[in-house]
Amino acid sequence: MNFFDRLHDRIRTVDSVVSVGLDPDLDRLPDLLEEYDLPRWAFNRRIIDATHEHAAVFKPNAAFYEDPDGWRALEETVAYAHGKNVPVLLDAKRADIGNTTRQYAKLLETVDAITVNPYMGRDSLQPFLADAESGVFVLCRTSNPGGADIQDLELETGEPVYERVAALADLWNENDNVGLVVGATQPEELEELREQVPDLPFLVPGIGAQGGDAEAAVEYGLADGVGLVNSSRGIIFAGENDGEEFAKASEQAAKRLKKRLNQYRD
């Protein structure tokens, strides 16, 4: 089974399209975790325990792990999530050329899916695309305001850059392992892209702290019921001021988001 088949089964099992972003900012972790050798891992373990019944995937962002202790924490996190039968999508936005991108693609030996940057073209993504069992989410229309600086530029054909990226990703989907990253902060563009590429699942960020459109995220983000809507800070730091009870607040936040999204699912 490839990643999207496994994701389909996971979504049905937990009745959820929620992606829980595991972004353990050291400056925001509870003080009680300071005594641990790997505070980020200790934090993630509690979040996973609290939210796994509501999570279609866990999505750690590589930026929060890029130091020796961080990589150790990430390895423990991935193994623990897998122990709970939850797929892991690494938000790494990787891509390069030649041997460099082949090294980046080795990350797929550990995780189930990854985000990639299409700016350098197909050859920079080929090692990821060739891994038929893993998911590859191509950055298309991101949720940050500055995304328009490049993604909205109009090409000679009259189409914006992000629409060309979507069309290319559709062509690159030879192994049925490609999805798109499309932010929930621009619902009209979500709708347009769904019409353009009806079969590609979307990873939709921007629902939590960025205030994206939950209804549009579900209506246009899913392809045959498969897709993901991500919240990171809105879940993992829901109990930031709750001391030892922080994970309970995260559980409730994940549960609320699941319920909120499910009212728009078929």
Secondary structure as UniProt FT lines:
FT   HELIX           3..14
FT   STRAND          18..22
FT   HELIX           26..28
FT   HELIX           31..33
FT   TURN            34..35
FT   HELIX           39..51
FT   HELIX           52..54
FT   STRAND          57..61
FT   HELIX           62..64
FT   HELIX           68..83
FT   TURN            84..85
FT   STRAND          88..94
FT   HELIX           98..105
FT   HELIX           106..109
FT   STRAND          113..116
FT   HELIX           118..120
FT   HELIX           122..129
FT   TURN            132..133
FT   STRAND          135..141
FT   HELIX           145..147
FT   HELIX           148..151
FT   TURN            156..157
FT   HELIX           161..172
FT   TURN            174..175
FT   STRAND          178..182
FT   TURN            184..185
FT   HELIX           187..196
FT   TURN            198..199
FT   STRAND          202..204
FT   TURN            209..210
FT   HELIX           214..221
FT   TURN            224..225
FT   STRAND          228..231
FT   HELIX           233..236
FT   TURN            237..241
FT   HELIX           243..245
FT   HELIX           246..262
FT   TURN            263..264
//
